[in-house]
Amino acid sequence: MLDWNPALYSRFEDQRTRPARDLLARVPLAAASRVIDLGCGPGNSTELLVQRFPAADVVGTDNSEPMLESARQRLPQARFEFGDIGTWAPDAARGNAPDLIYANASLQWVPDHEALIPRLFAALAPGGVLAVQMPDNRQEPTHRLMREVAGEAPWAQAIGNPERLRTELLGIEGYYDLLAAEAATVDVWRTAYQHPMASAAAIVEWVSGTGLKPFVDPLPGELRTSYLAEYERRIALAYPARADGQLLLAFPRMFIVAQKKA
């Protein structure tokens, strides 16, 4: 997959940051010494962490250098490091486990959650918190139509199996069961945000910065153009205009906040 585009991602920053705020609001920590933002992107979520825990050592990690550069410009007072969530581990040289591991809209790109979630939780300091938010929209028209178009000619051969392009989530009960036996508390919930959008093209622009990337990145120029045109046509049919002319984009998200025993 080609690298992430911070400018494209940030065009809908207010809407993308809202669930990050909602996640952080449920973190039951009065203070923290070390905070990790896994998959920090352009730093919008890291900025929330710096504001909430001004005395903490806040570290953002991402596997996209353009995203990290954008984050560093935004928050020079924080540290940002290149890293892969699938292999991330606390810095043993620093000798302190994090009080908060925060992952906003990033773990859905990482496979094997049955191993990943317990490993991240085990890396916390006693009393620490794992806070996770993930889009749970694979069955929404935006994402069903991505796969539907990708499975048809002339795009199917270049894209490959569309079902493998994002991790299948375990469901609320699955994540609760992964954490409940070892945690002091586990808080899980699901929210469907409703975003008014100006047009089908605006919806396509929204998902172009995230979920649509694995579908269009493998396509050469003409195939990419035709795929996006057909996808937008189907999006327009799936999202009719509301009373004010806007299209209402439903965006379900899953939240997990688990605190380790002290």
Secondary structure, 3 states (H helix, E strand, C coil): CCCCCHHHHHHHHHHHHHHHHHHHHCCCCCCCCEEEEECCCCCHHHHHHHHHCCCCEEEEEECCHHHHHHHHHHCCCCEEEECCHHHCCCCHHHCCCCCEEEEECCHHHCCCHHHHHHHHHHCCCCCCEEEEEEECCCCCHHHHHHHHHHCCCCCHHHHCCHHHCCCCCCCHHHHHHHHHCCEEEEEEEEEEEEEEECCHHHHHHHHHCCCCHHHHCCCCHHHHHHHHHHHHHHHHHHCCECCCCCEEEEEEEEEEEEEECC
